[in-house]
Amino acid sequence: MLVDEWHGLRVLRSPDLEIWEPQGLILDRPGKGTDDGTYGLHADVVTSELGAYIFYFTHPGRSDDGAADDSDYHHRRSSIHVARLRVSGDTLVCDRDEALEAPVLPLEGPNR
């Protein structure tokens, strides 16, 4: 399970869907891409035969101090990004700076 903590996404796992164990954070450090220099927020995971991907938002005009002037376009603007998810050992990881080749999902859409 992923929980948006507004400073990255908390990863939790459960053996029984009743007891949840924290496994750390992902998207909690700035990426290097255009508009990806802040926390990853509001994510969703999509899986397909091509792999597992996390789609997330950033607010590139906001600073980490929480101060925002919502009347300013730059503070309201959102940018959508995607990163590949992998399991390393028993930990979910993603490298938001990994270059991905399109399409990351089948053109007919993900299997649900």
C-alpha distances in whole Angstrom, upper triangle without the diagonal:
4,7,10,13,15,16,13,10,8,6,5,6,8,12,12,10,12,12,9,10,9,10,11,11,12,14,16,19,22,22,26,26,27,26,23,24,22,18,15,14,13,11,10,10,13,14,18,20,21,17,14,14,12,14,15,17,20,23,25,28,26,27,25,27,26,29,29,32,31,34,34,32,31,29,27,27,23,23,20,19,17,17,16,13,14,13,16,17,14,12,10,13,14,18,18,22,22,25,24,26,26,25,21,21,24,26,26,23,19,20,18
4,7,9,12,13,10,6,6,5,6,9,12,15,16,13,15,14,11,12,10,10,10,9,9,11,13,16,18,19,22,23,24,22,19,20,18,14,12,10,10,8,8,9,13,15,18,21,21,17,14,13,10,12,12,14,16,19,22,24,23,23,21,23,22,25,25,28,27,31,30,29,27,25,24,23,20,19,17,16,15,14,15,12,14,14,16,18,15,12,10,12,13,16,16,20,20,23,22,25,25,24,20,20,24,26,26,22,20,21,19
4,6,9,10,9,5,5,7,8,11,14,17,18,15,16,15,12,12,10,11,11,9,10,11,12,16,18,19,23,23,24,22,19,20,17,13,11,9,9,9,10,12,16,18,22,25,24,21,17,16,13,14,12,14,15,18,20,23,21,21,19,21,19,23,23,26,25,28,28,27,26,23,22,22,19,19,18,17,17,17,18,15,17,17,19,21,18,15,13,14,15,18,17,21,22,25,24,27,27,27,23,23,27,29,29,25,22,23,22
4,6,8,6,5,6,9,11,15,17,21,22,18,19,19,15,16,13,14,12,10,10,10,10,14,15,17,21,21,22,19,16,17,14,10,9,6,6,7,10,13,16,19,23,26,25,22,18,16,13,13,10,11,12,14,17,19,17,17,15,17,16,19,19,22,21,25,24,23,22,19,18,18,16,16,15,15,16,16,18,16,19,19,21,23,20,17,15,15,15,17,16,20,22,24,24,27,26,26,23,23,27,28,29,25,23,25,23
4,5,6,6,7,10,12,16,19,22,23,20,20,19,16,16,13,14,11,9,10,11,9,13,15,17,21,22,22,20,17,17,13,10,10,8,9,11,14,16,20,23,26,29,28,25,21,19,16,16,13,13,13,14,17,19,16,16,13,15,13,17,18,21,21,24,24,24,22,19,19,19,17,18,17,18,18,18,20,18,21,21,22,24,21,18,16,17,17,19,18,21,23,26,26,29,29,29,26,27,30,32,33,29,27,28,27
4,6,7,10,13,16,19,22,26,27,24,24,23,20,19,16,17,14,11,11,10,9,12,13,15,19,19,20,17,15,14,10,7,8,6,9,11,14,17,21,24,27,30,29,26,22,20,16,15,12,11,10,11,14,15,12,12,10,12,10,14,14,18,17,21,20,20,18,15,15,16,14,15,15,16,17,18,20,19,22,23,24,26,24,20,18,18,17,18,17,20,22,25,25,28,28,28,26,27,30,31,32,29,27,29,28
4,7,9,12,15,19,22,26,27,24,25,23,20,19,15,15,12,9,9,8,6,8,10,13,17,18,19,16,13,12,9,6,7,8,11,12,16,18,21,24,27,30,28,25,22,19,16,16,13,12,11,12,13,15,12,12,9,11,11,14,15,19,19,23,22,22,19,16,17,18,15,16,16,16,17,17,19,18,20,21,22,24,22,19,17,16,15,16,15,18,20,23,24,27,28,28,25,27,31,32,33,30,28,30,29
4,7,10,13,16,20,23,25,22,23,22,18,17,13,13,10,6,6,5,4,7,10,12,15,16,18,15,12,12,9,5,5,6,9,10,13,15,18,20,24,26,25,22,18,16,12,13,10,11,10,12,14,17,15,14,12,15,14,18,18,22,21,25,24,23,20,18,19,18,15,15,15,14,14,14,16,15,17,18,19,21,19,15,13,12,12,13,12,15,18,20,21,24,25,25,22,24,27,29,30,27,25,27,26
4,6,10,13,16,20,21,19,20,18,15,14,11,10,8,5,5,6,7,10,13,14,18,19,20,18,15,15,12,9,7,7,9,8,11,12,16,18,21,24,23,19,16,14,11,12,10,11,12,15,17,20,18,18,15,18,17,21,21,24,24,27,26,25,23,21,21,20,17,17,15,14,14,13,15,13,15,15,17,19,17,13,11,11,11,13,13,16,18,21,21,24,25,24,21,22,26,28,29,25,23,24,23
4,6,10,13,17,18,16,17,15,11,10,7,7,6,5,7,9,9,13,15,17,21,22,24,22,18,18,16,12,11,11,12,11,13,14,17,19,23,25,24,21,17,16,13,15,13,15,16,18,20,23,21,20,18,20,19,23,24,27,26,30,29,29,27,24,24,24,21,20,19,18,17,16,16,14,15,15,16,17,15,12,10,11,13,15,15,19,20,23,23,27,27,27,23,24,28,30,31,27,24,26,24
4,7,10,14,16,14,15,13,10,8,6,5,6,6,7,10,11,15,17,18,22,23,25,23,20,21,18,15,13,13,13,12,13,12,16,17,20,23,22,18,15,14,12,15,14,17,18,21,23,26,24,24,21,24,23,27,27,30,30,33,33,31,29,27,27,26,23,22,20,18,17,15,15,12,13,12,13,14,11,9,7,9,11,15,16,19,20,23,22,26,26,26,22,23,26,29,29,26,23,23,22
4,7,10,12,10,11,10,6,5,4,5,8,9,11,14,15,18,21,22,26,27,29,27,24,24,22,18,16,16,16,14,14,14,17,18,21,24,24,20,17,17,15,18,17,20,21,24,26,29,27,27,24,26,25,29,30,33,32,36,35,34,32,30,29,29,26,25,23,22,20,18,18,14,15,13,15,15,11,10,9,12,15,18,19,23,23,26,26,28,29,28,25,25,28,31,31,27,24,24,22
4,7,9,8,10,8,5,5,7,7,10,12,14,17,18,21,24,25,28,29,31,30,26,27,25,21,20,19,19,17,16,15,17,17,21,23,23,19,16,17,16,19,20,23,25,27,30,32,31,31,28,30,29,33,33,37,36,39,39,38,36,33,33,32,29,28,25,24,22,20,18,15,14,12,14,13,10,9,10,13,16,20,21,25,24,27,26,29,30,29,25,25,28,31,30,27,23,23,21
4,5,5,7,6,5,6,9,10,14,16,17,21,22,25,28,28,32,33,35,33,30,31,29,25,23,22,21,19,18,17,19,19,22,24,25,22,19,20,20,22,23,26,28,31,33,36,34,34,31,33,32,36,36,39,38,42,42,40,39,36,35,35,32,31,28,27,25,23,22,18,17,15,17,16,12,12,13,17,20,23,25,28,28,31,30,32,32,31,28,27,29,33,32,29,25,24,22
4,6,8,7,8,9,12,13,17,19,21,24,25,28,31,31,35,36,38,36,33,34,32,28,26,26,25,23,21,20,21,21,23,25,26,23,20,22,22,25,26,29,31,34,36,39,37,37,35,37,36,39,40,43,42,45,45,44,42,40,39,39,35,34,32,30,28,26,24,20,19,16,18,16,12,14,15,19,22,26,27,31,30,33,32,34,34,33,29,29,31,34,33,30,26,25,23
4,5,7,8,11,14,16,19,21,23,26,27,30,33,34,37,37,40,38,35,36,34,30,28,26,25,23,22,20,22,22,24,26,28,24,22,24,23,26,27,30,32,35,38,40,38,38,36,38,36,40,40,43,42,45,46,44,43,41,39,39,36,35,32,31,29,28,26,22,22,19,21,20,16,17,18,22,24,28,30,33,33,35,34,36,36,34,31,30,32,35,33,30,27,25,23
4,6,7,10,13,15,18,19,21,24,25,28,31,31,35,35,37,35,32,34,31,27,25,23,22,20,19,18,20,20,23,25,27,23,21,22,21,24,24,27,29,32,35,37,35,36,33,35,33,37,37,40,38,42,42,41,40,37,36,36,32,32,30,29,27,26,24,21,21,19,21,20,17,17,17,21,23,27,28,31,31,34,32,34,34,33,29,28,30,33,32,28,25,23,21
4,6,10,13,16,19,20,22,25,26,29,32,33,37,37,39,37,34,35,32,28,26,25,23,22,21,21,23,24,27,29,30,27,24,25,24,26,26,29,31,33,36,38,36,36,33,35,33,37,37,40,39,42,43,42,41,38,37,37,34,34,32,31,29,28,27,24,24,22,24,23,19,19,19,23,25,29,30,34,34,36,35,37,37,36,32,31,34,36,35,32,28,27,24
4,7,10,13,16,18,21,24,24,27,30,32,35,36,38,36,33,34,31,27,25,24,23,22,22,21,24,24,28,29,30,27,24,25,24,26,26,28,30,32,35,37,35,35,32,33,32,36,37,40,39,42,43,42,40,38,37,37,34,34,32,31,29,28,27,23,23,20,22,20,17,17,18,21,24,28,29,32,32,35,34,37,37,36,33,32,34,37,37,33,30,29,26
4,7,9,12,14,17,20,20,24,27,28,32,32,34,32,29,30,27,23,22,21,20,19,19,19,21,22,25,27,28,24,21,22,20,23,23,25,27,29,31,34,31,31,28,30,29,33,33,37,36,39,39,39,37,34,34,34,31,30,28,27,26,24,23,20,20,17,19,18,14,14,14,18,20,24,25,29,29,32,31,34,34,33,30,29,32,35,34,31,27,27,25
4,6,9,12,15,18,18,22,25,26,30,31,33,32,28,28,26,22,21,21,21,19,20,19,22,23,26,28,28,24,21,22,20,23,23,25,26,29,31,33,31,30,27,29,28,32,33,37,36,40,39,39,37,34,34,34,31,30,28,27,25,23,22,19,18,16,16,15,12,11,13,16,19,22,24,27,27,31,30,33,34,33,29,30,33,35,35,32,29,28,27
4,6,9,12,15,15,18,21,23,26,28,30,28,25,25,22,19,18,18,18,17,18,18,21,22,25,27,27,23,20,20,18,21,20,22,23,25,27,30,27,27,23,25,25,29,30,33,33,37,36,36,34,31,31,31,28,27,26,24,23,21,20,17,17,15,15,15,12,10,11,13,16,19,21,24,25,28,28,31,32,32,28,28,32,34,35,31,28,28,27
4,7,10,13,13,16,19,21,24,26,28,27,23,23,21,18,17,17,18,17,18,17,20,20,24,25,25,21,18,18,17,19,19,21,22,25,26,29,27,26,23,26,26,29,30,34,34,37,36,35,33,31,31,30,27,26,24,22,21,18,18,14,14,12,12,12,9,7,8,10,13,16,18,21,22,25,25,28,30,29,26,26,30,33,33,30,27,27,26
4,7,10,10,12,16,18,21,23,25,24,20,20,18,14,14,15,17,16,17,17,20,21,25,26,25,21,18,18,16,18,17,19,20,22,23,26,24,23,20,22,22,26,27,31,31,34,33,33,30,28,28,28,25,24,23,21,19,17,17,14,14,13,13,13,11,8,9,9,12,14,16,19,20,23,24,27,29,29,25,27,30,33,34,30,27,28,27
4,7,6,9,13,14,18,19,22,20,17,16,14,11,10,12,14,13,15,15,18,20,23,25,24,20,17,16,13,15,14,16,16,18,20,22,20,20,17,19,19,23,24,28,27,31,30,29,26,24,25,24,21,20,19,17,16,14,15,13,14,13,14,15,14,10,9,9,10,12,13,16,18,21,22,25,26,26,23,24,28,30,32,28,26,27,26
4,5,8,10,11,15,16,19,17,14,14,12,9,8,10,12,11,13,13,16,17,21,23,21,17,14,13,10,12,11,13,13,16,18,21,19,19,17,20,20,23,24,27,27,30,29,27,25,23,23,22,19,17,16,14,13,11,12,10,11,12,13,15,14,10,8,7,7,9,9,12,14,17,18,21,23,23,19,21,25,27,29,25,23,25,24
4,6,7,8,12,13,15,13,10,10,9,6,5,8,11,10,13,13,16,18,21,23,21,18,15,13,10,11,9,10,10,13,14,17,16,16,14,17,17,20,21,24,24,27,25,24,21,20,20,19,16,14,13,11,11,10,12,11,13,15,16,19,18,14,11,9,8,8,7,10,13,16,16,20,21,22,19,21,24,26,28,25,23,25,25
4,7,9,13,15,16,15,11,10,8,5,7,9,13,12,15,16,20,22,25,27,25,22,19,16,14,14,12,12,11,13,14,17,15,14,11,15,15,18,19,23,23,26,25,24,21,19,20,19,17,16,16,14,14,13,15,14,16,17,17,20,19,15,13,11,11,11,10,13,16,19,20,23,25,25,22,24,28,30,32,28,27,29,28
4,7,10,12,14,13,10,8,7,6,8,11,15,15,18,19,22,23,26,28,26,23,20,18,15,16,13,14,12,14,13,16,15,13,11,15,16,19,20,23,24,27,25,24,20,19,21,19,17,16,16,14,15,13,16,16,17,18,18,21,21,17,15,12,11,10,9,11,14,17,19,23,24,25,23,25,29,31,33,30,28,30,30
4,7,9,11,10,6,4,5,6,8,12,15,15,18,19,22,24,26,28,26,23,21,18,15,15,13,12,10,11,10,13,13,12,11,14,16,18,18,21,22,25,22,21,18,17,18,17,15,14,14,12,14,13,16,17,19,21,21,24,24,20,18,15,12,11,9,9,13,15,18,21,23,24,22,24,28,29,32,29,28,31,31
4,6,8,8,5,5,7,8,9,13,16,15,18,18,20,22,24,26,23,21,19,16,14,14,12,12,10,12,11,14,15,14,14,18,19,21,21,23,24,26,23,22,18,18,19,17,15,13,13,10,11,11,13,15,17,20,20,23,23,20,17,14,11,9,6,6,10,12,14,18,19,21,19,22,25,27,29,27,26,29,29
4,7,8,6,6,9,12,12,16,19,18,21,21,23,24,26,27,24,22,21,18,17,16,15,15,12,14,12,15,16,16,16,20,21,22,22,25,25,27,24,22,19,19,21,18,16,14,14,12,13,13,15,17,19,22,22,26,26,23,20,17,14,11,8,6,10,11,14,17,19,21,20,23,26,27,30,28,27,31,32
4,6,5,7,10,12,12,15,18,17,19,20,21,23,24,26,22,21,20,17,16,15,13,13,11,13,11,14,16,17,17,21,22,23,22,24,24,26,23,20,17,18,19,16,14,11,12,9,11,11,15,17,20,23,23,27,28,24,21,18,14,12,8,7,10,10,12,15,16,18,17,20,24,24,27,25,25,29,30
4,5,7,10,13,13,16,18,18,20,21,23,25,26,28,25,24,22,19,17,15,14,13,11,12,9,12,14,15,17,20,21,21,20,22,21,23,20,17,14,16,17,13,12,9,11,10,13,14,17,20,23,26,27,30,31,27,24,21,18,15,12,10,13,13,15,17,17,19,19,22,25,25,28,26,26,30,31
4,6,8,11,11,13,15,16,19,20,22,24,26,28,25,24,22,19,16,14,12,10,7,8,5,8,11,12,14,17,17,18,17,18,18,19,17,14,11,12,13,10,9,7,9,9,12,14,18,20,23,26,27,30,30,27,24,21,17,16,12,12,15,15,16,19,19,21,20,22,25,25,28,26,26,29,30
4,6,8,8,11,14,14,16,18,20,22,24,26,23,22,20,16,14,12,10,9,6,8,7,10,11,12,13,17,17,18,18,20,20,22,19,17,14,14,15,12,10,8,9,8,10,11,15,17,20,22,23,27,27,23,20,17,14,12,9,9,12,13,15,18,18,20,18,21,24,25,27,25,25,28,28
4,7,9,12,15,16,19,21,23,25,27,29,26,25,22,19,17,15,13,11,8,9,7,10,10,10,11,14,15,16,16,19,19,22,19,17,14,14,15,14,12,11,12,11,14,14,17,19,21,24,24,27,27,23,21,18,15,13,10,11,14,16,18,21,22,23,22,24,28,29,31,29,28,31,32
4,7,9,13,14,17,19,22,25,27,30,27,25,22,19,16,15,11,10,6,7,6,9,8,8,8,12,12,14,14,17,17,20,18,17,14,12,14,13,11,11,12,12,14,14,18,19,21,23,24,27,26,22,20,17,15,14,11,13,16,18,20,23,24,25,23,25,29,29,32,29,28,31,31
4,6,10,11,15,17,20,22,25,28,26,23,20,17,14,13,9,8,6,8,9,12,10,10,9,12,12,15,15,18,18,21,20,19,16,14,15,14,12,11,12,11,13,13,16,16,19,21,22,24,23,19,17,15,13,13,11,13,16,18,20,23,24,24,22,24,27,29,30,27,26,29,28
4,7,7,11,13,16,19,22,24,22,20,17,13,10,9,6,6,5,9,10,13,12,13,12,16,15,17,17,20,19,22,21,19,17,15,15,14,11,10,9,9,10,10,13,14,17,19,20,23,22,18,15,13,11,12,9,12,15,17,17,20,21,21,19,20,24,25,27,23,22,25,24
4,6,9,12,15,19,22,25,23,21,17,14,10,9,6,5,6,9,11,14,13,14,13,16,14,17,16,19,18,21,20,19,17,15,14,13,10,10,10,10,11,13,15,15,18,20,22,25,23,19,16,15,14,15,13,16,18,20,20,23,22,22,20,21,24,25,26,23,22,24,23
4,7,10,14,17,20,24,22,20,17,14,10,8,6,6,8,11,14,16,15,17,16,19,17,19,18,20,18,22,21,19,18,16,15,14,11,11,10,11,12,14,16,16,19,21,23,26,24,20,17,17,15,17,15,18,20,21,21,23,22,22,19,19,23,24,24,21,20,22,20
4,7,10,13,17,20,19,16,13,10,6,5,4,7,10,13,16,19,18,19,19,21,20,22,21,24,22,25,24,22,21,19,18,16,13,12,9,9,9,11,13,12,16,17,20,23,21,18,14,14,13,15,13,16,17,19,18,20,20,19,16,16,20,21,22,18,16,19,18
4,7,10,14,17,16,14,11,8,6,5,7,10,13,16,19,22,21,23,22,25,23,26,25,27,25,28,27,25,24,22,20,19,15,14,11,11,10,11,12,11,15,17,20,22,20,18,14,15,13,16,14,18,18,19,17,19,18,17,14,14,17,18,19,15,13,15,14
4,7,10,14,13,10,7,6,4,6,9,12,16,19,21,25,24,26,25,28,26,29,28,30,28,31,30,28,27,26,24,22,18,17,13,12,9,10,10,9,12,14,17,20,18,16,12,13,12,14,14,17,17,18,16,18,17,16,12,12,15,17,17,14,11,13,12
4,7,10,10,8,6,5,6,8,11,15,18,21,23,27,27,29,28,31,29,32,31,33,31,33,32,30,29,28,26,24,20,18,14,13,10,11,10,10,13,15,18,21,20,18,14,15,14,16,15,18,17,18,15,16,15,13,10,8,11,14,14,10,7,9,9
4,7,8,6,4,6,9,11,14,18,21,25,26,30,30,32,31,34,33,35,34,36,34,37,36,33,32,31,29,27,23,21,17,16,12,12,10,9,11,13,17,19,18,17,14,15,14,16,17,19,17,18,15,16,15,13,10,8,10,13,13,10,7,8,8
4,5,5,6,9,12,13,17,21,24,27,29,32,33,34,34,37,36,38,37,39,37,39,38,35,34,34,32,29,26,23,19,17,14,14,11,12,13,15,19,21,21,20,17,17,16,18,19,21,18,18,15,15,14,11,9,7,7,11,11,9,5,6,8
4,6,8,11,15,17,20,24,27,30,31,35,36,37,36,40,39,41,40,42,40,43,41,38,37,37,35,32,29,26,22,20,16,15,13,13,14,16,19,21,21,21,18,19,18,19,20,22,19,19,15,15,14,12,10,8,8,12,12,11,8,8,11
4,7,9,13,15,18,22,24,28,29,32,33,35,34,38,37,39,38,40,38,41,39,36,34,35,33,30,27,23,20,17,14,13,10,11,12,15,18,20,21,20,17,17,15,16,17,18,15,15,11,11,11,9,7,7,8,11,13,11,9,11,14
4,7,10,13,16,20,22,26,27,31,31,32,32,35,34,37,36,38,37,39,38,35,33,33,32,29,25,22,19,16,12,11,7,8,9,11,14,17,17,16,13,13,12,14,15,17,14,14,12,12,13,11,8,8,10,14,15,13,10,11,13
4,7,10,13,17,20,23,25,28,28,30,29,32,31,34,33,35,34,36,35,33,31,30,29,26,23,20,17,14,10,9,6,5,7,10,13,16,16,14,11,11,10,12,13,16,14,15,12,14,14,13,9,9,12,15,16,13,10,12,13
4,6,10,13,16,20,21,25,25,26,25,29,28,31,30,32,30,33,31,29,27,27,25,23,19,16,13,10,7,6,4,5,9,12,15,18,18,15,12,11,9,11,10,13,12,13,10,12,12,11,8,9,12,15,16,13,11,13,14
4,6,10,13,16,18,22,22,23,22,25,24,27,26,28,27,30,28,26,24,23,22,20,16,14,10,8,6,5,6,7,10,13,16,19,18,15,11,11,8,11,9,13,13,14,12,15,15,14,11,11,15,17,18,15,13,15,15
4,7,10,14,16,19,19,21,21,24,23,25,24,26,24,27,25,23,21,20,19,17,13,11,7,6,4,7,9,10,14,17,20,23,22,19,15,14,11,13,10,13,14,14,13,15,14,14,11,11,15,16,18,14,13,16,16
4,7,10,12,16,16,18,17,20,19,21,20,22,21,23,22,20,18,17,16,14,10,8,6,5,6,8,11,12,16,18,21,24,22,19,16,14,12,13,10,13,15,16,15,17,17,17,14,15,19,20,21,18,17,20,19
4,7,9,12,12,15,15,18,16,18,17,19,17,20,18,16,14,13,12,10,6,5,5,6,9,11,15,16,19,22,24,27,26,22,19,17,15,15,12,15,17,17,17,20,19,19,17,18,21,22,23,20,20,23,22
4,6,9,9,11,12,15,14,15,14,16,15,18,16,14,12,11,10,9,6,5,7,8,11,13,16,18,21,23,25,28,27,23,20,18,16,15,12,14,17,18,18,21,21,21,19,21,24,25,27,24,23,26,26
4,6,6,9,10,13,11,12,11,13,12,14,12,11,8,7,7,6,5,6,9,11,14,17,20,21,25,27,28,31,30,27,24,22,19,19,15,17,20,21,21,24,24,24,23,24,28,28,29,27,26,30,29
4,6,8,10,13,13,13,12,13,13,15,13,11,8,8,9,7,7,7,10,12,15,17,21,22,25,28,29,32,31,28,25,22,20,18,15,16,19,20,21,23,23,24,23,25,29,29,31,28,28,31,31
4,7,10,12,11,11,9,10,10,12,9,8,5,5,7,7,8,10,13,15,19,21,24,26,29,31,32,35,35,31,28,26,23,22,19,19,23,23,24,27,27,28,27,29,32,32,34,31,31,35,34
4,7,8,7,7,6,9,10,12,10,10,7,5,8,9,10,12,15,16,20,21,25,26,29,31,32,34,33,29,27,25,23,22,19,20,24,25,26,29,29,30,28,30,33,33,35,32,32,35,35
4,5,6,7,8,11,12,15,13,14,11,9,12,13,13,15,17,18,21,22,26,26,29,31,31,34,33,29,27,25,23,22,19,20,24,25,27,30,31,32,30,32,35,36,38,35,34,37,37
4,5,8,10,13,15,18,16,17,14,12,14,15,15,16,18,19,21,22,25,25,27,29,29,31,30,26,25,23,21,21,19,20,24,26,27,31,31,32,30,32,36,36,38,35,34,37,36
4,6,9,12,14,17,16,18,15,13,15,17,17,19,21,22,25,25,28,28,31,32,32,34,33,29,28,26,25,24,22,24,27,29,31,34,35,36,34,35,39,40,41,38,37,40,39
4,6,10,12,15,14,16,14,11,13,15,15,18,20,21,24,25,28,28,31,32,32,35,33,29,28,26,25,25,23,24,28,30,31,34,34,35,33,34,38,38,40,36,36,38,37
4,7,9,12,12,14,12,9,12,14,16,19,21,23,26,27,31,31,34,35,36,38,37,33,31,29,28,28,25,27,30,32,33,36,36,37,35,36,40,40,41,38,38,40,39
4,6,9,8,10,9,6,8,11,13,16,19,22,25,27,30,31,34,35,36,39,37,34,31,30,28,28,25,26,30,31,32,34,34,35,33,34,38,38,39,36,36,39,38
4,5,6,9,9,6,8,12,14,18,21,23,27,29,33,33,37,38,40,42,41,37,35,33,31,31,28,29,32,33,34,36,36,36,35,36,39,39,40,38,38,41,40
4,5,7,8,6,6,10,12,16,19,22,25,28,31,32,36,38,39,42,40,37,34,32,30,30,27,29,32,32,33,35,34,34,33,34,37,36,38,35,35,38,37
4,6,9,8,8,11,14,18,21,24,28,30,34,35,39,41,42,45,44,40,37,36,33,33,30,31,34,34,35,36,35,36,35,36,39,38,39,37,37,40,39
4,5,6,7,9,13,16,19,22,26,28,32,34,37,39,41,44,42,39,36,34,32,31,27,28,31,31,32,34,33,34,33,34,37,36,38,36,36,39,39
4,5,5,6,10,13,16,19,23,26,30,31,35,37,39,42,41,37,34,32,30,29,25,26,29,29,29,31,30,31,30,31,34,33,35,32,33,37,36
4,6,5,9,11,15,17,21,24,27,29,32,35,36,39,38,35,32,30,27,26,22,23,26,26,27,29,28,29,28,30,33,32,34,32,33,36,36
4,6,8,11,15,17,21,23,27,28,32,34,35,38,37,33,30,28,26,25,22,23,26,27,28,30,29,30,29,30,33,33,35,32,32,35,35
4,7,10,13,16,20,23,26,28,31,33,35,38,37,33,30,28,26,26,22,24,27,27,27,29,28,29,27,28,31,31,32,30,30,33,32
4,7,10,13,17,20,24,25,29,32,33,36,35,32,29,27,24,23,20,21,24,24,24,26,25,25,24,25,28,28,29,27,27,31,30
4,7,10,14,17,20,22,25,28,30,33,32,28,25,23,21,20,17,18,21,21,21,23,22,22,21,22,25,25,26,24,24,27,27
4,7,10,13,17,19,23,26,28,31,30,27,23,21,18,17,14,15,17,17,17,19,18,19,18,19,22,22,24,21,22,25,25
4,7,11,14,16,20,23,25,28,27,24,21,19,16,16,12,14,15,15,14,16,15,16,14,15,19,19,21,18,18,21,22
4,7,11,13,16,20,22,25,25,21,18,16,12,12,9,10,12,12,11,13,13,14,12,14,17,18,20,17,17,20,21
4,7,10,13,17,19,22,22,19,15,13,10,10,7,10,10,10,9,11,11,11,9,11,15,16,18,15,15,18,19
4,6,10,13,15,19,19,16,12,10,6,7,5,8,7,9,8,11,12,12,9,12,15,17,20,17,16,18,19
4,7,10,13,16,16,14,11,9,6,7,7,10,8,9,8,11,12,12,9,11,14,17,19,16,15,17,18
4,7,10,13,13,10,7,6,5,8,9,12,11,13,12,14,16,15,12,13,16,19,21,18,15,17,18
4,6,10,10,8,6,5,6,9,11,14,12,14,14,16,18,18,14,16,18,22,23,20,18,19,19
4,6,6,5,5,6,9,11,14,17,15,18,17,20,22,21,18,19,21,25,26,23,20,20,21
4,6,5,6,7,10,12,15,17,16,19,19,21,24,24,20,22,25,28,29,27,24,24,25
4,6,8,10,13,15,19,21,19,22,22,25,27,27,24,25,27,31,32,29,26,26,26
4,7,10,13,16,19,22,21,24,23,26,28,27,24,25,27,31,31,29,25,25,25
4,6,10,13,16,18,18,21,21,24,26,26,22,23,26,29,30,27,24,24,24
4,7,11,13,16,15,18,18,21,22,22,18,20,23,26,27,24,21,21,21
4,7,10,12,12,15,15,19,21,21,17,19,22,25,27,24,21,22,23
4,6,9,9,12,12,16,17,18,14,17,20,23,25,22,20,21,22
4,5,6,9,10,14,16,18,15,18,21,23,26,23,21,24,25
4,6,8,10,13,15,16,14,17,20,22,25,22,21,23,24
4,6,9,13,15,17,15,18,22,23,26,24,23,26,27
4,6,10,13,14,12,16,19,21,24,22,21,24,25
4,7,10,12,11,15,18,19,22,21,20,23,26
4,7,8,7,11,14,15,19,17,17,20,22
4,6,7,10,12,13,17,16,16,19,22
3,5,8,9,10,13,13,14,17,20
4,5,7,7,11,10,11,15,17
4,7,9,12,10,10,13,16
4,6,8,6,6,10,12
4,5,5,6,9,12
4,5,8,11,14
4,7,9,12
4,7,9
4,6
4
